[in-house]
Amino acid sequence: MPHTKVLCTVGPSSDNRETLLKMAKNGLSGLRINTAHIETDYVGKIRSLTDYLNSELSAHISILLDLKGPELRVGDLSEPFKIEQGKIYPLSQSGIPVNRTGFFSSLKKVTRL
C-alpha cells in the first residue's frame, strides 16, 4: 500500500462511474466532498460510487467530507480604497465592516486575523 494519498475533490464533472474508475486506476485513494456546494443527497450518491469502485477494484478508496464553516465576508464599504502591503486594516464596526453580526463580540481586543 502506498504511503502517499491522492485526494481529489469530486464534483459535477467527475461524479460518474466512468471518470472515477479512470481516476481510481491511476492512483486515486480518496474523494473529497466540499459540503459548501452540495445538496444533502449528494453524499449518498458519492458513497454509492465509492462502494462501487471499492468493490470493482478491490480498493480502499475513502471519502473526506469538507464541512462548511462560518463565512466571514467584507461588508459594504462606503467608498473603495486601495490596499497597501504591510498596512494594518481594522475590521470593526467603524472600520472595514463584516457580514457576521456576532463576529466582533467573539474576539478579544486587538486580535490579529
C-alpha positions in Angstrom: 0.0 0.0 0.0 1.5 3.4 -1.0 2.4 5.9 1.7 1.2 8.9 -0.3 -2.5 9.5 -0.6 -4.1 11.1 -3.7 -7.3 13.0 -2.7 -9.5 14.5 -5.4 -12.4 16.9 -5.0 -15.4 15.3 -6.6 -17.9 17.5 -8.5 -20.2 17.6 -11.4 -17.5 16.8 -14.0 -16.2 13.8 -12.1 -19.2 12.3 -10.2 -19.8 9.4 -12.5 -18.6 5.8 -12.7 -16.5 6.2 -15.9 -14.5 9.2 -14.7 -14.0 7.9 -11.1 -13.0 4.5 -12.4 -10.2 6.1 -14.5 -9.1 8.2 -11.6 -9.0 5.1 -9.3 -7.0 3.1 -11.8 -4.5 6.0 -11.8 -3.9 6.2 -8.1 -7.0 7.8 -6.5 -7.1 7.0 -2.8 -9.8 9.3 -1.5 -12.6 11.5 -2.6 -13.2 15.0 -1.1 -16.7 16.4 -1.0 -17.0 20.1 -0.4 -20.2 20.4 1.5 -20.5 24.1 0.9 -21.6 23.4 -2.7 -23.9 20.3 -2.5 -27.4 19.2 -1.8 -27.9 16.7 1.1 -28.5 13.7 -1.2 -25.1 14.2 -2.9 -23.2 12.5 -0.2 -25.2 9.3 -0.7 -24.5 9.4 -4.4 -20.8 9.6 -3.8 -21.0 6.9 -1.2 -22.6 4.6 -3.7 -20.0 5.4 -6.3 -17.2 4.8 -3.8 -18.7 1.5 -2.8 -18.8 0.5 -6.5 -15.2 1.5 -7.0 -14.0 -0.4 -3.9 -16.0 -3.5 -5.0 -14.9 -3.3 -8.6 -11.2 -2.7 -8.0 -10.9 -4.4 -4.5 -9.7 -1.0 -3.4 -10.0 1.1 -0.2 -11.0 4.5 -1.5 -12.1 6.7 1.3 -14.4 9.7 1.5 -13.4 13.0 3.1 -16.2 15.5 4.0 -15.0 19.0 4.0 -17.6 20.7 6.3 -18.7 24.2 5.6 -17.6 26.6 8.3 -18.7 30.1 9.1 -18.1 32.6 6.3 -16.6 36.0 7.0 -17.1 38.4 4.2 -16.3 42.1 3.9 -19.5 44.1 4.0 -20.5 47.2 2.0 -17.8 49.8 2.0 -18.8 53.5 2.0 -16.2 54.0 -0.7 -13.5 52.0 -2.4 -9.9 52.2 -1.2 -6.5 50.8 -2.2 -4.9 48.0 -0.1 -1.3 48.7 0.7 1.2 46.0 1.6 2.3 46.0 5.2 -0.5 48.3 6.4 -3.0 47.2 9.0 -6.7 47.5 8.3 -9.1 47.2 11.2 -12.1 45.0 10.9 -14.6 46.8 13.1 -18.0 48.5 13.1 -16.2 51.8 12.5 -13.6 50.3 10.1 -14.0 47.6 7.5 -17.5 46.1 8.0 -18.0 42.3 8.0 -21.2 40.2 7.4 -21.3 38.4 10.7 -23.0 40.5 13.4 -21.6 38.4 16.3 -18.1 38.4 14.9 -16.7 41.3 17.0 -18.1 40.0 20.3 -16.2 36.7 19.8 -12.8 38.4 19.6 -10.5 39.9 22.2 -9.3 43.5 21.7 -6.5 43.7 19.2 -7.0 40.2 17.9 -4.9 39.6 14.7 -6.5 37.6 11.9 
